[in-house]
């Protein structure tokens, strides 16, 4: 008898299919959240929102391209955001392709300018919470990743 059988849980799927499913769920979540007006983009905007209303944040995405990995200021921001998310039980993932995020989220609706997509927060639109299947899949993915000591898993978005 395995630990999963004892607790009535399915073992974490392995390999490419599980990661691809998480990428597809993230894509669906971003589209749905933007449509509902529950998406906050930008490191500064996200920090303001987390400071004012952390209980309203449902999910966090940190994104950096390879050239961003050398940006010390951005990495400090990421460290602080990760610590805040862990302290407030907010699931968090990383994405290594800002261009794919930009294709999904698009420019700012107000100005049409490109947005800072290094940090994206998904918020609950109302007090009773948001029951989105993609959000539930990502929460499960994050929980399973933490079970194997991957506290901030990296997700690859679909093409």
N, C-alpha and C positions, 0 to 999 in steps of 0.2 A: 504494500500500500504506500502510495506516494504522499507527500505533504499536500499536494493539490487535491488529492482524493479525500484526505482527512478534512480539509477546509471547504470542500465542495467547489473548488475553483479549477478552471482550466489552466494547464501549464502555458507559459508565455510562448506564443508561436515564435519560431526562429526563422532567420533568413530574410531574403529579399521581400517576400510577400507581406510580412508583418510591417516592415519599414515602408513599403509602398502603400499599404493601407493607411498608415499614419499620415503619410504625405497627402494622400487623397482626402482624408478627413480634415487635415489642416486647410487645404484648399477650399473645401466646402464650408468650413467654419468661417474663414475670412470673407468669403462671398456673402454668406448669410448675415454675418455681423455687420458688414458694411451696409447691406440692404436695410437692416434694422436700425442703423445709426448707433451701433454698440461697439465701434472700433475707434481706438485712439492711437494715432501714429506719432512717433517722435520720442526721443529720449527725454527731452525737457517736458513735453506735454504729459508723457506717461508718469514721470516723477511727480508732477503737480497733482495728477489724478490720484496716484497711490498715497500721497500725503493727505489729501482731503478726504478720500472715501475708499480706503483699502478693502472694505467689506463688499464693495460693488464690483471688484475686479474678479473675473472668472478664469482668465487664462492670459499667459504672457508669452510672446515670441521675441527672441533676440536674434537679430540677423547681422551677419558680417561677411563680406567677401574676403578673399585671401589678402588683398592689400590693406584691409581694415585691421587685420590681426596685429599689425605693427603700431597701430594708433593707441598709445598708452592711455590717453584721456578717455577714449571709448571703452577700453578694457576696464578702467576704473569704474566707469558708469555701469558696465555690465556686472561687475562684482557687487556693487551696491544694490542694483536691481535684483540680482539673484538672491542676495541675503534678505532683502525685504520680502521677496516672494516666498522664500522658505519660512521666514518668521510668520507670515500671514497665511500659510497653507494655500498658496496660489501655484498651480501647476505651470511649469515653464519649459520651453523647448528652444533649441537653437536651429537656425537655418543658415546655410552657407551660400545662399544665392539671393542677393538683394534684387537683382534684375528680375528674377521670377516673381518675387514678392511684388515688385512694382507693376508687373504685368497683371497680377491678380487684383491688387488694391487700386492701382491707377493714381493719377495726380490728385492734388487737393481739390475738393469740390468748390471751395471758396475762391481760390485764386487760379486754379488750373496749373499751379507750379508743382514740380516734383516734391514729394514729401520726404522727410527723414524717416526711413523705414527700419532703422536700426533697432527700434523697440516698438512693438505693437501690443496693445492691451485690448482684450475682449472684455466688455463689461456686461453686467446683467441689466436688461432694460427696465426691470421693475422689481418690486420687493419679493414677489413669490418665486423669483428665480427663472432661469431659462432652461428649458428642456430641449436641447438640440442634440440629435443623435451623433453628429460629428464631434461636438464638445464632449459627450459621454465617452466616445471612442478614444479621444485624445487623453481624457482624464484616466482611463484604464491603461492606455499606453504609458503614461507618465508613472502611474502606480507600479506597473510591472517593471518599468525601467529602474525605479528606485529599489525594487526587490533584488535587482542584480547590481546594486550600487552604482547606477548611472543616474546621477541626480539631475542633470540637465542634458537630456538626450538630444542628439542632432537628428533632424528630420530632413529628408530630401523631398522637395516638391515635385509633383509629376510634370512631365513636359507639356 
